[in-house]
Amino acid sequence: MNSAAASAAAVLGGLLLATSFEPFGLTVGILAGPACLMVALQGRTRRDSILVGFVFGVAFQGALLIWLAQSIGPAAWVALVLVQACWFGVLGLFVRLLSGLPGAAIWFAIGWTGVEQARSAWPFGGLPWGRLGGQVLDTPWAATLPYLGVTATGLCISLAAGMIGMVILAQGRARWGRLAALGAVVGVGLVPLAAPYPAVDAGSMTVAVVQGGVPGDGRQLVANHREVTDNHVEATRELAELVELGGESRPDLVVWPENSTAVDPFTDATARADIEVAVASVDVPVIVGGMVDGPTPRNVLNQGIVWTSEGPAAARYTKHHPVPFGEYIPFRGLLGRMSSRFDEIPRDMLPGTSSAPLDVSGVRIADAICFDVAYDDVLAPQIRRGAQLIVVQTSNASFTGTSQLDQQFAITRVRAIETGRAIAVASTNGISAIIGPDGTVVERAPLRETGVLVARVPLREARTPAVRFGGEVATGVMLVGLLGVLVAGAQAATTRRGRGRRGRLLTPGLSK
């Protein structure tokens, strides 16, 4: 396969993989896409391998993240796609460097998973969008999530995809052997279907989710923040009236979304009074999403605040992963002068660090705010500290009308299966829902409307193997990948020394 054909195969693979994610959800792409990349990388030089990986990344991330161009702007979309594509260039180089070692499909899977981990962390906190293990909803692979988690499930899928690529490349009897190996890998990966993870409830809780709605086209939340708060107050009061009339079950908890108040409710008298009216009307704790003043006038905190009839609780959840260039400006002193648009973000959001779950009437609750749900280091640590239920507070107003909403919702459902916990998702204007521990959608509110969802959900105390060992899997993959590079490097050095020695022996006058 020449360079042009390899690049074309990489583009095809990237686009196929993108179709496995929302809004398409075509399952075949989750294997076919990486398999195309595996085929395209075979027999390439180092330079070509980097290029082929990069081209694959541009096609995949460009199609996957098109919502960024539709919501924030084409420049931001292009910049992020190019950064993410560079990591797939690294994957191409990794595959080339280890091409001399046995087990090509295994090294492809190690490289793929390692790159997923790396691009989820760097630069500026990374972006874990488009992970293979996060796109197994409604497929047989979903049963592996509570056992293996997102990272290890993605490792299995990329291994199967790599083996498909090797089957395509094989000839004669070798193809049958690789087909048998592929069948074994797929068969082992589907074992959890025959032995689903056992779930044991430890009580239940009635949860209400309030979606207040955003005026106008649904995107201008900050400009209409008072009305947004008023919408949530009014919807909560209507819920209270319905409960009193016997038309709805009394909730044990009410969840408001991120940015349900875009000003600090501790210092803004109007916002505080509105929240107190809502809490008093329903007479149960409300988890409020608020923008709280930071330690300096230049900082802000994005928090989930438990508010009871006695006032706000001391314990709060602070968003762990603020969005660069959206919620804070990296290197503000330098980059802030490059665009007047950065003036629209006058304060930098500080990240939270606590993994303590929220305590609501004795029930421990894990919180995640918006993009937090896509990162591995947010929910699992809270569950290891006893969280029995998950809430996700999100706004997504900026992404109204794009596929970002469905992509994030799919990630949230995957987290429910992985953790074995029910999840209450509160959004300002969509998607708000209540999700069961098996990922099923129990209730879902209409997009861009005011709505209230009420459902009784199970509480869980047992920790899934994915929650217990997910971090170790990621670390192990990175270490094995590094070991592979070292072994391949040592092997290449030995080969070069051997060639040099033979060359000297064959040169006249040097063999005396």
C-alpha positions as CSV (number, residue, x, y, z in Angstrom):
1,M,0.0,0.0,0.0
2,N,1.5,3.3,-1.1
3,S,1.4,6.5,1.1
4,A,-1.7,7.9,-0.7
5,A,-3.6,4.7,-0.2
6,A,-2.6,4.5,3.4
7,S,-3.7,8.1,4.1
8,A,-7.0,7.4,2.4
9,A,-7.5,4.3,4.5
10,A,-6.7,6.4,7.6
11,V,-9.3,9.0,6.6
12,L,-11.9,6.3,6.1
13,G,-11.1,4.7,9.4
14,G,-11.4,8.0,11.3
15,L,-14.7,8.8,9.7
16,L,-16.0,5.2,10.4
17,L,-15.0,5.5,14.0
18,A,-16.7,8.9,14.3
19,T,-20.0,7.3,13.1
20,S,-20.0,5.0,16.1
21,F,-20.6,8.0,18.3
22,E,-23.7,10.2,18.6
23,P,-25.6,11.4,16.6
24,F,-25.1,8.3,14.4
25,G,-24.4,5.5,16.9
26,L,-23.4,2.9,14.2
27,T,-21.7,0.2,16.3
28,V,-19.7,-1.3,13.4
29,G,-17.5,1.8,13.3
30,I,-16.1,1.1,16.7
31,L,-14.1,-1.9,15.3
32,A,-13.9,-1.0,11.6
33,G,-12.4,2.5,12.3
34,P,-9.3,1.4,14.3
35,A,-8.9,-1.7,12.1
36,C,-8.5,0.6,9.1
37,L,-5.8,2.5,10.9
38,M,-4.0,-0.8,11.8
39,V,-3.9,-1.8,8.2
40,A,-2.8,1.7,7.0
41,L,0.1,1.7,9.4
42,Q,1.7,-1.5,8.2
43,G,5.0,-1.2,6.3
44,R,5.2,2.6,6.8
45,T,8.4,4.5,7.6
46,R,8.5,6.5,10.9
47,R,7.6,9.7,9.1
48,D,4.7,8.1,7.2
49,S,3.4,6.4,10.4
50,I,3.2,9.8,12.1
51,L,1.4,11.3,9.1
52,V,-1.0,8.4,8.8
53,G,-1.9,8.6,12.5
54,F,-2.3,12.3,12.3
55,V,-4.6,12.1,9.3
56,F,-6.7,9.5,11.0
57,G,-6.9,11.8,14.1
58,V,-8.0,14.8,12.0
59,A,-10.8,12.8,10.3
60,F,-12.0,11.2,13.5
61,Q,-11.8,14.2,15.9
62,G,-12.9,16.6,13.2
63,A,-16.1,14.7,12.6
64,L,-16.6,13.9,16.3
65,L,-16.1,17.4,17.6
66,I,-18.0,19.3,14.9
67,W,-20.3,20.6,17.6
68,L,-17.5,22.8,18.7
69,A,-17.5,24.7,15.4
70,Q,-21.3,25.0,15.6
71,S,-21.2,26.4,19.2
72,I,-18.0,28.1,19.9
73,G,-16.6,28.8,16.5
74,P,-14.5,27.3,13.6
75,A,-11.2,28.5,15.0
76,A,-11.6,26.7,18.3
77,W,-12.7,23.6,16.5
78,V,-9.7,23.6,14.2
79,A,-7.3,24.2,17.0
80,L,-8.6,21.4,19.2
81,V,-8.8,18.9,16.4
82,L,-5.2,19.6,15.4
83,V,-4.0,19.1,19.0
84,Q,-6.0,15.9,19.4
85,A,-4.8,14.6,16.0
86,C,-1.2,15.0,17.1
87,W,-1.7,12.3,19.7
88,F,-2.8,9.9,17.0
89,G,0.4,10.8,15.2
90,V,2.2,9.6,18.4
91,L,0.2,6.4,18.1
92,G,1.4,5.9,14.6
93,L,5.0,6.4,15.7
94,F,4.5,4.0,18.6
95,V,3.2,1.2,16.3
96,R,6.1,1.8,14.0
97,L,8.7,1.6,16.7
98,L,7.3,-1.6,18.1
99,S,6.7,-3.2,14.7
100,G,9.7,-5.5,15.2
101,L,8.2,-7.1,18.4
102,P,5.8,-10.1,18.3
103,G,2.1,-9.4,19.0
104,A,1.5,-6.4,16.7
105,A,-2.2,-6.3,17.6
106,I,-1.4,-6.2,21.4
107,W,1.0,-3.3,21.0
108,F,-1.6,-1.5,18.8
109,A,-4.1,-1.9,21.7
110,I,-1.5,-0.8,24.3
111,G,-0.6,2.2,22.2
112,W,-4.3,3.2,21.5
113,T,-5.2,3.0,25.2
114,G,-2.1,4.9,26.2
115,V,-2.9,7.7,23.8
116,E,-6.4,7.8,25.1
117,Q,-5.0,8.3,28.6
118,A,-2.5,10.9,27.4
119,R,-4.9,13.0,25.4
120,S,-7.3,12.9,28.3
121,A,-4.8,14.7,30.5
122,W,-2.7,17.0,28.2
123,P,-2.6,19.8,27.2
124,F,-4.6,22.0,29.6
125,G,-6.2,19.1,31.3
126,G,-6.9,17.2,28.1
127,L,-10.2,16.1,26.5
128,P,-11.4,12.5,27.0
129,W,-13.9,12.7,24.2
130,G,-14.1,9.8,21.8
131,R,-12.8,6.9,24.0
132,L,-13.6,3.5,22.7
133,G,-14.8,2.2,26.1
134,G,-17.2,5.2,26.4
135,Q,-19.1,4.1,23.3
136,V,-20.4,0.6,24.1
137,L,-23.9,1.5,25.1
138,D,-26.5,-1.0,23.9
139,T,-23.8,-3.4,22.6
140,P,-22.6,-6.7,24.1
141,W,-19.4,-4.9,25.3
142,A,-21.5,-2.9,27.8
143,A,-21.6,-5.9,30.1
144,T,-17.8,-5.6,30.6
145,L,-18.0,-2.0,32.0
146,P,-18.6,-2.9,35.7
147,Y,-15.9,-5.5,35.6
148,L,-13.3,-3.7,33.4
149,G,-14.3,0.0,33.3
150,V,-14.0,2.4,30.4
151,T,-10.2,2.1,30.0
152,A,-9.9,-1.7,30.0
153,T,-13.0,-2.1,27.9
154,G,-11.5,0.2,25.3
155,L,-8.3,-1.9,25.5
156,C,-10.2,-5.0,24.6
157,I,-12.0,-3.3,21.7
158,S,-8.8,-1.9,20.3
159,L,-7.2,-5.3,20.6
160,A,-10.0,-6.9,18.6
161,A,-9.8,-4.1,16.1
162,G,-6.0,-4.6,15.8
163,M,-6.5,-8.3,15.2
164,I,-9.1,-7.6,12.5
165,G,-6.5,-5.5,10.8
166,M,-4.0,-8.3,11.0
167,V,-6.5,-10.8,9.6
168,I,-7.0,-8.5,6.6
169,L,-3.3,-8.4,6.1
170,A,-2.7,-12.1,6.6
171,Q,-2.4,-14.6,3.7
172,G,-2.9,-18.4,3.5
173,R,-2.9,-20.4,6.7
174,A,-1.8,-17.5,8.8
175,R,-5.2,-15.9,8.2
176,W,-7.0,-18.9,9.8
177,G,-4.8,-18.7,12.8
178,R,-5.4,-15.0,13.3
179,L,-9.2,-15.5,12.8
180,A,-9.1,-18.1,15.6
181,A,-7.2,-15.7,17.9
182,L,-9.7,-13.0,17.0
183,G,-12.6,-15.2,17.9
184,A,-11.0,-16.1,21.2
185,V,-10.5,-12.4,22.1
186,V,-14.0,-11.5,21.2
187,G,-15.4,-14.6,23.1
188,V,-13.5,-13.8,26.3
189,G,-14.6,-10.1,26.0
190,L,-18.2,-11.2,25.9
191,V,-18.1,-13.6,28.9
192,P,-19.7,-10.9,31.2
193,L,-22.9,-11.4,29.1
194,A,-23.2,-14.8,30.7
195,A,-22.3,-13.6,34.1
196,P,-23.7,-10.1,34.6
197,Y,-22.3,-8.1,37.5
198,P,-24.4,-8.9,40.6
199,A,-26.2,-5.8,42.0
200,V,-27.4,-5.4,45.5
201,D,-29.4,-2.4,46.6
202,A,-28.8,-0.7,49.9
203,G,-32.0,1.2,50.1
204,S,-33.6,3.8,47.8
205,M,-34.2,7.5,47.5
206,T,-36.7,9.6,45.6
207,V,-35.0,12.2,43.5
208,A,-36.4,15.2,41.7
209,V,-34.5,16.8,38.8
210,V,-35.4,20.4,37.8
211,Q,-34.7,21.7,34.3
212,G,-35.6,25.4,34.3
213,G,-34.9,26.3,30.7
214,V,-33.1,29.2,29.1
215,P,-34.9,32.0,27.4
216,G,-34.6,32.7,23.7
217,D,-32.6,30.3,21.6
218,G,-31.4,28.5,24.7
219,R,-27.8,29.6,24.4
220,Q,-27.7,33.0,26.2
221,L,-27.7,31.8,29.8
222,V,-25.4,34.4,31.3
223,A,-27.3,37.3,29.7
224,N,-30.6,35.9,31.2
225,H,-29.2,34.4,34.4
226,R,-31.9,36.0,36.7
227,E,-34.7,34.5,34.6
228,V,-32.9,31.2,34.6
229,T,-32.8,31.1,38.4
230,D,-36.4,32.3,38.5
231,N,-37.4,29.4,36.2
232,H,-35.8,26.9,38.6
233,V,-37.5,28.5,41.6
234,E,-40.9,28.5,40.0
235,A,-40.6,24.8,38.8
236,T,-39.6,23.8,42.3
237,R,-42.5,25.6,43.8
238,E,-44.9,23.9,41.4
239,L,-43.4,20.6,42.3
240,A,-44.1,21.4,46.0
241,E,-47.7,22.2,45.2
242,L,-48.1,19.0,43.2
243,V,-46.7,17.0,46.1
244,E,-49.1,18.7,48.6
245,L,-52.1,17.9,46.3
246,G,-51.0,14.2,46.1
247,G,-50.2,14.4,42.5
248,E,-46.5,13.5,42.9
249,S,-44.3,11.6,45.3
250,R,-42.5,13.7,47.9
251,P,-38.8,13.7,46.9
252,D,-35.9,13.2,49.3
253,L,-33.7,15.4,47.2
254,V,-34.0,18.0,44.5
255,V,-31.2,18.6,42.0
256,W,-30.7,21.9,40.1
257,P,-28.2,22.1,37.2
258,E,-24.9,23.8,36.8
259,N,-25.4,27.6,36.5
260,S,-28.9,27.5,38.0
261,T,-27.5,30.7,39.6
262,A,-24.7,32.4,37.6
263,V,-23.9,34.7,40.5
264,D,-22.6,33.9,44.0
265,P,-25.7,33.0,46.2
266,F,-23.6,33.7,49.3
267,T,-23.1,37.4,48.4
268,D,-25.9,38.1,46.0
269,A,-29.0,38.8,48.1
270,T,-31.5,38.2,45.3
271,A,-30.1,34.8,44.4
272,R,-29.9,33.7,48.0
273,A,-33.5,34.8,48.7
274,D,-34.7,32.9,45.6
275,I,-33.0,29.7,46.6
276,E,-34.4,30.0,50.1
277,V,-37.9,30.4,48.8
278,A,-37.5,27.3,46.6
279,V,-36.0,25.2,49.5
280,A,-38.7,26.3,51.9
281,S,-41.5,25.4,49.5
282,V,-40.4,21.9,48.8
283,D,-38.9,21.4,52.4
284,V,-36.1,19.0,51.3
285,P,-32.5,19.5,50.5
286,V,-31.7,21.1,47.1
287,I,-28.3,20.7,45.4
288,V,-27.8,24.1,43.7
289,G,-25.4,24.7,40.9
290,G,-23.8,28.1,41.6
291,M,-20.9,30.3,40.5
292,V,-19.2,31.2,43.8
293,D,-16.6,34.0,44.2
294,G,-13.1,32.7,44.4
295,P,-10.3,33.6,46.9
296,T,-9.4,36.7,44.7
297,P,-11.6,38.9,42.5
298,R,-10.0,37.3,39.4
299,N,-11.2,33.8,40.3
300,V,-14.5,31.9,40.5
301,L,-15.6,28.4,41.6
302,N,-18.2,26.3,39.9
303,Q,-19.9,24.5,42.7
304,G,-22.6,22.0,43.7
305,I,-24.0,23.3,47.0
306,V,-26.3,21.3,49.3
307,W,-29.0,23.8,50.5
308,T,-31.4,22.9,53.3
309,S,-34.0,24.8,55.3
310,E,-31.1,25.6,57.7
311,G,-29.1,27.2,54.9
312,P,-26.1,26.0,52.7
313,A,-24.1,23.1,54.0
314,A,-20.4,23.5,54.5
315,A,-19.5,20.6,52.2
316,R,-19.6,21.4,48.5
317,Y,-18.4,19.9,45.3
318,T,-16.2,22.1,43.1
319,K,-15.8,21.3,39.4
320,H,-12.5,19.5,38.9
321,H,-12.0,20.1,35.2
322,P,-12.7,23.7,34.1
323,V,-12.7,24.1,30.3
324,P,-9.7,25.9,29.0
325,F,-10.5,29.0,26.9
326,G,-14.1,28.6,28.0
327,E,-13.9,28.8,31.8
328,Y,-10.4,30.0,32.3
329,I,-7.6,31.4,30.1
330,P,-4.3,29.6,30.2
331,F,-1.3,31.9,30.3
332,R,-3.8,34.8,30.4
333,G,-1.0,37.5,30.5
334,L,0.3,36.2,27.1
335,L,-2.8,34.8,25.3
336,G,-5.3,37.3,26.7
337,R,-3.9,39.9,24.4
338,M,-4.4,37.8,21.3
339,S,-8.2,38.0,21.1
340,S,-10.8,40.4,22.4
341,R,-13.1,37.4,22.9
342,F,-11.1,36.4,26.0
343,D,-12.5,39.6,27.6
344,E,-15.8,37.8,27.9
345,I,-14.1,35.5,30.5
346,P,-13.0,38.1,33.0
347,R,-12.4,35.5,35.8
348,D,-10.5,32.2,35.8
349,M,-12.3,29.3,37.2
350,L,-10.3,27.4,39.8
351,P,-10.4,23.5,39.8
352,G,-11.7,21.6,42.8
353,T,-9.6,18.8,44.4
354,S,-11.8,17.2,47.1
355,S,-13.1,13.7,46.5
356,A,-15.4,13.7,49.5
357,P,-19.0,12.9,48.5
358,L,-21.8,15.2,49.5
359,D,-23.9,14.2,52.5
360,V,-27.6,14.7,52.1
361,S,-29.6,13.5,55.1
362,G,-27.2,10.7,55.7
363,V,-27.0,9.6,52.0
364,R,-23.6,10.0,50.4
365,I,-23.7,11.5,46.9
366,A,-21.0,11.8,44.2
367,D,-21.2,14.9,42.1
368,A,-19.8,15.8,38.7
369,I,-20.3,19.1,36.9
370,C,-20.6,19.0,33.1
371,F,-17.4,17.7,31.3
372,D,-16.3,16.3,34.7
373,V,-18.3,13.2,33.9
374,A,-15.9,12.2,31.0
375,Y,-12.8,12.1,33.3
376,D,-11.9,9.0,35.2
377,D,-10.7,10.8,38.3
378,V,-14.0,12.4,39.4
379,L,-16.6,9.8,40.2
380,A,-14.6,6.8,41.2
381,P,-12.7,8.4,44.1
382,Q,-16.0,9.7,45.5
383,I,-17.5,6.2,45.2
384,R,-14.5,4.7,46.9
385,R,-15.3,7.0,49.8
386,G,-18.8,5.7,50.1
387,A,-21.0,7.5,47.5
388,Q,-24.2,5.6,47.0
389,L,-25.8,7.8,44.2
390,I,-24.4,10.1,41.5
391,V,-25.7,13.5,40.4
392,V,-24.4,15.3,37.3
393,Q,-25.1,19.0,37.1
394,T,-24.6,20.5,33.7
395,S,-25.6,23.5,31.6
396,N,-24.7,22.7,28.0
397,A,-26.6,25.9,27.0
398,S,-23.7,26.8,24.7
399,F,-24.1,23.5,22.8
400,T,-27.9,23.8,22.2
401,G,-28.8,22.2,18.9
402,T,-25.6,20.2,18.5
403,S,-24.5,16.5,19.0
404,Q,-22.5,17.5,22.1
405,L,-25.6,17.0,24.2
406,D,-26.1,13.4,23.1
407,Q,-22.4,12.5,23.3
408,Q,-22.2,13.7,26.9
409,F,-25.4,11.9,27.8
410,A,-24.0,8.7,26.4
411,I,-20.9,9.1,28.5
412,T,-23.1,9.6,31.5
413,R,-25.0,6.4,30.9
414,V,-21.7,4.6,30.5
415,R,-20.6,5.9,33.9
416,A,-23.9,4.5,35.5
417,I,-23.0,1.0,34.2
418,E,-19.4,1.3,35.1
419,T,-20.0,2.4,38.7
420,G,-23.2,0.5,39.3
421,R,-24.9,3.7,40.5
422,A,-28.1,5.5,39.5
423,I,-27.5,9.0,38.1
424,A,-29.7,12.0,38.3
425,V,-28.7,14.5,35.5
426,A,-29.9,18.1,35.8
427,S,-29.4,20.4,32.9
428,T,-30.6,24.0,32.4
429,N,-32.3,23.2,29.1
430,G,-31.3,19.6,28.1
431,I,-30.5,16.7,28.5
432,S,-32.0,16.2,32.0
433,A,-32.7,12.6,33.0
434,I,-32.8,10.0,35.6
435,I,-30.6,6.9,34.7
436,G,-30.7,3.5,36.3
437,P,-27.6,1.7,37.5
438,D,-27.7,-0.5,34.3
439,G,-27.7,2.6,32.1
440,T,-31.4,2.6,31.2
441,V,-33.1,5.9,31.0
442,V,-35.8,5.9,33.6
443,E,-37.1,9.5,32.9
444,R,-36.0,12.2,30.4
445,A,-37.2,15.8,30.1
446,P,-38.0,17.4,26.7
447,L,-35.2,19.6,25.3
448,R,-35.3,23.3,25.8
449,E,-38.3,23.3,28.0
450,T,-39.0,23.7,31.7
451,G,-39.6,20.3,33.3
452,V,-39.4,18.3,36.5
453,L,-38.6,14.6,36.7
454,V,-39.3,12.5,39.8
455,A,-38.2,8.9,40.3
456,R,-37.3,6.5,43.1
457,V,-33.8,5.2,42.5
458,P,-31.7,2.5,44.2
459,L,-28.8,3.3,46.5
460,R,-25.7,1.1,46.2
461,E,-22.7,0.6,48.5
462,A,-20.8,-2.2,46.8
463,R,-17.9,-1.0,44.6
464,T,-17.6,-2.6,41.2
465,P,-14.2,-4.0,40.1
466,A,-14.0,-1.1,37.6
467,V,-14.2,1.4,40.5
468,R,-11.7,-0.5,42.6
469,F,-9.0,-1.1,40.0
470,G,-9.7,1.3,37.1
471,G,-6.7,3.5,38.0
472,E,-4.3,0.6,38.2
473,V,-5.3,-0.6,34.7
474,A,-4.5,2.8,33.2
475,T,-1.2,2.9,35.0
476,G,-0.3,-0.6,33.9
477,V,-1.1,0.2,30.3
478,M,1.3,3.2,30.4
479,L,4.0,1.2,32.0
480,V,3.7,-1.7,29.6
481,G,3.8,0.7,26.7
482,L,7.0,2.4,28.1
483,L,8.6,-1.1,28.6
484,G,7.7,-2.0,25.0
485,V,9.4,1.2,23.7
486,L,12.5,0.4,25.8
487,V,12.7,-3.2,24.5
488,A,12.2,-2.1,20.9
489,G,14.9,0.5,21.4
490,A,17.3,-2.0,22.8
491,Q,16.6,-4.4,20.0
492,A,17.2,-1.8,17.4
493,A,20.5,-0.8,19.0
494,T,21.6,-4.4,19.1
495,T,20.8,-4.8,15.4
496,R,22.7,-1.6,14.5
497,R,25.8,-2.8,16.4
498,G,25.6,-6.2,14.7
499,R,25.4,-4.5,11.3
500,G,28.3,-2.2,12.1
501,R,30.4,-5.2,13.2
502,R,29.7,-7.2,10.0
503,G,30.4,-4.1,7.9
504,R,33.9,-3.7,9.5
505,L,34.6,-7.4,9.0
506,L,33.8,-7.2,5.3
507,T,35.9,-4.0,4.7
508,P,39.4,-4.8,3.3
509,G,42.2,-4.1,5.7
510,L,40.0,-4.2,8.8
511,S,40.0,-7.9,9.4
512,K,43.6,-8.4,10.3
